[in-house]
């Protein structure tokens, strides 16, 4: 996460605390572009920090989770109480079209479709849509 591990429910006012090189490099890139935007008050710089994005054609984390559930080779580790913030690809595309014409200045947005779900809730919804019944193997932490 850009805001660090166990950051609660961060928002645009939360301090950036990247926990790995990937997050650190994203923060450094933002700083380069912030300096660019600050050099000319007529410039517009929009930062969008999206949650996990899913949708048609995507082969990321959400796809892998749903694929494992569909294959019936899914095992839950822990209680599944962790919160999942996600965004549907078409929704974020619409949002990006909206922000592309922002007024001059620097604008920062965290993006996630709401309602957030726990991992366990996401599994229940996926299994219901796949008409799967029965118990899932759960490994305690």
Helices and strands as residue ranges (DSSP letters): H 21-38, E 44-50, E 52-54, H 61-70, E 76-77, E 83-88, H 89-99, E 105-111, E 113-118, H 119-129, E 138-139
